[in-house]
Amino acid sequence: MATTKPSPVAPFQTTWWQWIEYYYLLMLHGGFPFFWWIRPHWKPSQMGDKRGTVVFITGGNSGTGYETAREYYLHGATVYIGCRSDQRATDAIARIKKGGRCNMYGEFEYETPNAAKVGTIEYINMDLSDLDSVERCANELKGKVQRLDMLFANAGIMATDPGQFTKQGYPLQFGTNTLGHQRLISLLLPLLKQTSRETPDSPARLISLSSVGHVFAPRGGINYEAIESRTELDKWAAYGESKWGDIALANFVNTHHGPGSPNAIDGEIITFSVHPGVVATNLSRHLGGVEAMYKLTWLTPLYQLQPYDGALNQIWCGEVSVAEARRMSGSFISCFQTQCPARPDLKNKVAVDRMWEWCDAQARKTE
């Protein structure tokens, strides 16, 4: 039977300046609206014509994923969204085509798109908590496109109650946020590399949605013993573990396939990991205490961002100039459009490689 351990806040700070560095990261650039002077300095209106650009977004049916899909569709891209519910995906696409933008209360406001500029959008059924479903999705996408310009590993869950596991028996948060995305990324690497071979002056990009909450991961990032024994961590430690993993995914791809890496010769991939800010989405709306606060609508803008603002960091990572993107590849981007430090142990190549290889080994068990 699964058990729950108390939350182990990782003892990763080793010097006084690292405490200051993390205070700076977690507070000033955590995306809290009450720091009113820290605001986005880039808007999607600066995007160019994206016709010919192929984009895949996990969780593109809601929250930051929906707003990302919406902007790329409005700017002419070929957009695919991954979603586990056919109905939710169909509804989201219908709203996107009508120009719907979601506010922080879950309500949609519409502005008719310019029909001459829009692209195409469709969905592929995918459940990140099921490795078989992830593989089917990747194979379906490969049957539709020959290249992939941008992969937004956006979907995720947060602070789920103990006792929930993926189809293959992994703790739900790590299995969905990290393991499912690792499988998807590994299967889509050939499409990303194909883009970079065809257009070396505009390499493919991988943007992995993480969180400043990755600092609550266990020592070393991933507690493999707990995962393999089905011993559950506290739900916030488990969330931090999965978000540590999301940064590690981007770091691994950058180290092995990014600018200047040995494998870049057959197609480099620019990577970013991103903190979106404190965003009003269905990810947090039903957490204990937060749901009640939503009833006090006048309070919401004081502590949460619009989903649109929350999507700006990852869209910016897709649109920042190639020269800047190459320079920053592998960076953790916090609010807003700002390079910030991630936990020091994410610089440990051995730990990052171990996580990728461990995830690969789990996928082989399903073959």
RAMO-V204412 format. One record per pair of residues at least 6 apart in sequence whose C-alpha atoms are under 6 Angstrom apart, sorted by the first residue. I is the first residue (numbers start at 0). J is the second residue. Records with the same first field share a line. If there is no record, write none. Layout:
I = J + J
This chain:
1 = 229 + 230
2 = 230 + 231
3 = 231 + 232 + 233
4 = 232 + 233
5 = 233
6 = 233 + 236
7 = 217
8 = 215
9 = 217 + 218
28 = 334
29 = 276
30 = 276 + 277 + 334
31 = 277 + 302
32 = 301 + 302
33 = 301
39 = 335
48 = 74
49 = 74 + 75 + 76
50 = 75 + 76
52 = 76
53 = 77 + 147 + 148
54 = 78 + 148 + 149
55 = 79 + 80 + 150
56 = 80 + 151
57 = 80 + 81 + 152 + 153 + 154
58 = 64 + 81 + 82 + 154
59 = 65 + 68 + 80
60 = 88 + 91
62 = 280 + 306
63 = 306 + 309 + 310
64 = 153
66 = 307
69 = 95
72 = 117 + 118
73 = 117
74 = 116 + 117
75 = 116 + 117 + 118
76 = 118
77 = 118 + 119
78 = 120
79 = 120 + 121 + 122
80 = 122
81 = 122 + 123 + 124 + 125
82 = 124 + 125
83 = 124 + 125 + 126
97 = 111
98 = 109 + 110 + 111 + 112
99 = 107 + 108 + 109
100 = 107 + 108
101 = 107
102 = 305
103 = 279 + 305
125 = 132 + 133 + 136
126 = 132
127 = 133 + 175 + 179
128 = 165 + 174 + 175
129 = 166
146 = 190 + 193 + 194
147 = 190 + 191 + 194
148 = 194 + 203
149 = 203 + 204 + 205
150 = 205
151 = 206
152 = 207
153 = 208
155 = 176
157 = 238
158 = 234 + 235 + 238
163 = 171
164 = 170 + 171
165 = 171
173 = 241
176 = 241
177 = 241 + 244 + 245
178 = 358
191 = 203
192 = 266
194 = 203
195 = 202 + 203 + 266
196 = 266
203 = 268
204 = 268 + 269 + 270
205 = 270
206 = 270 + 271 + 272
207 = 272
208 = 272 + 273
209 = 242 + 245 + 273 + 274
210 = 242 + 274
212 = 239
213 = 239 + 242 + 243
215 = 236 + 239
216 = 236 + 239 + 240
220 = 240
221 = 240
246 = 272
247 = 351
249 = 270
250 = 329
253 = 270 + 329
256 = 262 + 263 + 267 + 268
257 = 267 + 268 + 269
258 = 267
269 = 328
270 = 328 + 329
271 = 329 + 330
272 = 331
273 = 331 + 332
274 = 333
275 = 309
276 = 309
277 = 303 + 304
278 = 303 + 304 + 306 + 309
279 = 303 + 304 + 305
284 = 290
312 = 336
331 = 338 + 339
332 = 338 + 339
